């Protein structure tokens, strides 16, 4: 039996699309888990939908309304102006990829992000115009975030950004909204969350 997840397996995964009303975050990283649970005490719209442990490594899944997400807030404040500002991909030789037709449909215009204790870099890939705009604006003001790639699939743009793990702000990422919860929680049982077995996670 595995006693705990490795650094590589202790990851955080974010996912949403233009067709979704919610952003889903799965994490086995203790700092992220702690930050999201603390934020849930301030914002009653954050729901911890599942939680459990894989050996001695805790994990949880959260659901957050996309209207409560601040993509620019994902990057900590401060930093210096970047030495080079990326020009819009239309003017910087962005790759144009064919094969999807004239555009990517709403349920495929997704934003996904991943990091882990091993990588210590948050990588964000997105087809969502509002997310691209927010992150590009942040990249113009701070060297803490870098746009590393971009392309067009028909008329739909895709871009990839990188943020150093130490510069990611999980509390700033979610807007402060709503009334505080009357009772906080410290375990999956108190939160009404569903605990999954190691076998269930292996099968996922």
N, C-alpha and C positions, 0 to 999 in steps of 0.2 A: 504493500500500500504506500502510495506517495505521501510523504509527510508534509510537503508544501509545494507550491508552484515555484518554478525557477524564475529568475529575473526576466527572462524572455517571455514567460507565460503570464507574469503579473502585468497585464496590459489594460489599456482603456480604449474602448471603441465607441465612437459616436456615429449615428446614422439618422438621416432624414431625407425627404424628397419634397419637391414642390407640390406633390399631391397629399402630403402628410400634414396633420395639424400638430403633431408632436415630434420631438427629438428624443431618441432613445440613447442612453449611455449605459454601457456595461463596463464595470471596472473591478479589477482585483488589486489596484494600487491603493495602499492605505492612505496616503495624503489626499488623493482624489476622493476616495470614499468618505473620509472625514470632512472634507470641504463641502461635498454635496449634502451630507446629512446635516451639517451646520446650516447650510443655505436653506434646507427644507424647513428649518425652524422659523425662518423669516418669510418664506414664500410658500403659502399653502397650496399652490398649484403644482408643486413638485411632488411626484409620487414615487416612492420606492416600491417597485412592483415585484421584485424577487430578491432574495439574498440567501446566502449559504456559505459554505466553506469547502475548500478542496484541501483536505488535510488540515494544516494549521493556517492556511491562507484564506482570509475572508474575501467574499466578492458580493456585489449587488448590482442590480439593474434599476435605472431610474427613467421616468418618463416626464418630459418637460414640455409644456406648450411652446411652439415655435415663437409665439408672440412674446414670451418671457426670456428669449435668448438674445444676448448681445454679442455678436461675433467680434466686434472690435474690443469688447471687454475681456476677451480670452487672452489678450496680450497685456502683460503688466504695464503700468504707466511708467514713464521715464524713457531712458534710452536716448541715443543720439540720432540725428538725422542720418539716413543712409548715405553712403558716399556716392552711390549710383541709384538713381530712381528709374525703375522699369517703365518704359513707355508702353502704352496700350498695345497689346499683341498685334492688332491690325497694322501697327506701324513698326513692329519689331520682328517681323518674320515668323509669326506664330504658325505652327503647322496646321494645315487644313486636312481633316480626315473625312473621307467619303464613306458611304455604306449605310448610313442611318437615314437617308432621305434628307429632307430640307431642314429638319430640326430633331432634337431629342424630346420625346413626349414627357409630360409632367411627372409621371410616376417613375421615370428613369433619370430625371434631373435631380440627382441626389448630391448630398454632402456627406462624406464619410471622413472620419479622422481616426488616427491610431497612434498610440505611444505605448511604451512599456518601461519597466524599471531597467531593462537592459539597454534599450535604444536611447532613452532620455531625450528624445526629440519628438515633438508632436507634428505629424504630417497630416495636412488637410487637403483632400481632393474634392473639388466641387464643380457642379454644373449650374448651381443656383446663382442667378445674377445678383441678388441682394447680398449674398455671402461674398462673392468675388469683389463687389464694390466696397463692402465694409472692410475686408482684409487688405485690399489695395490702398485704400485711404489710410489705414493704419500703417502699412508699409512705407508710405510716403513720409510719415511723421516719426517713425521709430525704426532703429536697426535691429530690434528684437524679433522681427518677423521678415521672412524673405520669400518672394515669389520665385520658385525654381523652375516652373514649366507652365506652358499654356498652349492651347490649340483650339480649333473650331471643328465641330462635327456638324456639317451643314451650317445653319445660322446660330447654333448653340455653342457657346464658349465653355471650355473647361480650363481650370487652373489648379496648380498645386502650390501649397505654401508650407513652409517649415518654421516651427517655433521651438527654440531650445526649451527643454523641460522645465528649467528653472525660471523661465520667463512666462510660462503659462499661468494664468490666473483663473482657477476654477470657480472661485467665489465671484469674481468680476464678470464671468461669462454669463451668469444668470441674473436677470434684473431683480431688484428687490421690490416685491409686489404683494399685496394682500395682507391679511392679518396674520400675526404669528400663530403657530399651532398652540392650542391650549396645553397639550401634553407633548413632550418630546419623546423620542424613542432611542434606545440603545441596542436593540436587538431586532432580528427579523420577526420574532414572535410578537413583540409589542407593536411593530409596524404593520402587522397583518400580512407580512411578506411571505412568499412561498420559498421554503428551503428546498434546494435540489441536491440530489445525491451526486457523488463523484461519477457514478455511471451515467447519469443524465447529462452531465457536462461533457463527458467523453463522447457521448453520442451526438451532441449538438454540433 
